[in-house]
Amino acid sequence: MALLKQLVVGLALFYSASSLANVLPEVKLAALKFGTVKWELQTIKRLELDKKHGFDLKIVDVAGKQASTLSIQNDAVDVIVTDWIWVANQRSAGKAYQFTPYSKAVGGLMVGPQSAIESLKDLEGKRIGIAGGPVDKSWIVIQAIAKKRHGIDLASTNELVFGAPPLLFKQAIAGEIDAVINFWHFLAKLEAKGFRRVADVQDAASELGLSGNTPLLGYVFKESWVAKNPQLADGLRQASLEAKALLKTDDAAWEPLKGLIKAKSDNEFEALRTAWRQGAPSDSFDFDAAQKMFNLMRSYGDGKLIKANTVLDSGAFFQSQ
């Protein structure tokens, strides 16, 4: 009996030790509860790409961008999704964060199916809805290309309506605004309803001498966290790349996401899928191209988007070892 008891205890200790050895380090990532980032994150979790790359991804739902930034500043999470301009502002204030690309998807300016507006020049005196506020990055690029093409100042010749993306989406459909600049997924939904683009931000960026392939959004973590966990940072990057590669090429990989996307029609679902794929960046990052975009954002941002003392340094961008 004593021998049997010792055997049971020994086996329990063995399996306990084995279980502990198999526990992967956790990476906490803050994401908007109903945001499009969830599409990639859920793919990573469903296919266990996190475990494949040596970590356990824990998705922490947050209500908005401010809640997201507060969560990483207070070490409640390890990673958030934001743009590298925020990272540059933080680094210049002595708070070292790093960025690895997530998406190059940006907006554009769209008008309704019956609109007579054919170019940015036709916007004079019109009501333009703008998501993201006066320093929205798509709005900055649209202003710059309007000045280059037509010599016009959209900010001074039009009535500007700033609002939340869902509200502007509804106002555009109702015809309460003449044109709208919105986040990419709302524009994809409008496109499914027959709206058309008068200006595309990626095309405009190229015309302005910028790279349309520069990803603005990315996974962001503290540099101190990366120093302690370089394998986790690179593991997240690798899992993201694998999820993207699958979602870019395999329609079947989107089927499990339909409940999360909640498209109103097959046409809307396909428009969202196409737009997401167009916004998926490559693994490379061109610092010089980012610097040119940074300079444009500074010149049109009125000191609100980029702080006066902010510079963009190459250390803002994570490099795998």
PyMOL commands that set and color helices and strands:
alter all, ss='L'
color gray80, all
select helices_A, chain A and resi 2-22+37-46+49-52+65-73+84-92+120-123+137-150+154-157+165-174+184-192+201-207+223-228+230-249+251-261+266-279+287-300+314-316
alter helices_A, ss='H'
color red, helices_A
select strands_A, chain A and resi 26-32+56-62+79-83+97-103+108-111+127-131+159-163+179-182+196-200+217-222
alter strands_A, ss='S'
color yellow, strands_A
deselect
rebuild
show_as cartoon
